[in-house]
């Protein structure tokens, strides 16, 4: 049985350029969350912490009716109090800013079945959101990554120019390689055969994306690591896709749409038909 050695959080995030504000789309996202009773949020609301107890995320989100006023972001906070305890936020914004779903679960005691459940959730959400990118990783791994970048920034070696995109993922690069890595259809098409054979497992999604396991479990933190790029299991991704695809400490901006698709390319890859 594969279990965590220390108490930690398992963080997952999915980004989309699709219009997620319609009741049908929101209901589909909620249904993806409802599908696993062991991971389904139990409270929701527009403020943190959410106060409203819910029995169906699908019904709650379908009735949300976010105002979608230009220049502001609409948030729906999520929480789960029973095992597996978790928190989250669904954030909707106008293009070109991606719409985002972020979730964080208690990782203590996660076994193989629990990890499979998390991966299945990521895959369902990727399809429901028509996501263009996603990942799942231990929070401790993400904190170490942030510390490496900050140290490089202070030393004057990390000065990313990410344009209008968010810090973690943009039209110029993606954060790094993680336990789970979701790449949308535009990215799969752009990388072509370079993505083949990477990782220890791969599954296609209904909308043409790919979910790739870089490692069998997320419990890969090496406290002695000296850089993001020091993990040997990341090297095949760097070699196949190009190191500058990933926003590492010494990253050199390759330009919009060079290593990864532009936001417009992601929007063009969204299927006309709504999910479900």
Buried (B, 14 or more C-beta within 10 A) or exposed (E): EEBBEEEBBBBBBBBBBBBBBBEEBBBBBBBBBBBBEEBBBBBBBEEEEBEEEBEBBBEBBBEBEBEBEEEEBBBBBBBBEEEBBBBBBBBBBBBBBBBBBBBBBBBBEBEEEBBEBBBBBBBBBBBBBBBBBBBBBBBBBBEBBBEBBEEBEEEEEBEBEBBEBEEBBBBBBBBBBBBBBBBBBBBBBBBEEBBEEBBEEBEEBEBBBBBBBBBBBBBBBEEEBEBBBEBEBBEBBBEBBBBBBBBBBEBEBBEBBBBBBBBBBBBEBBEEEEBE
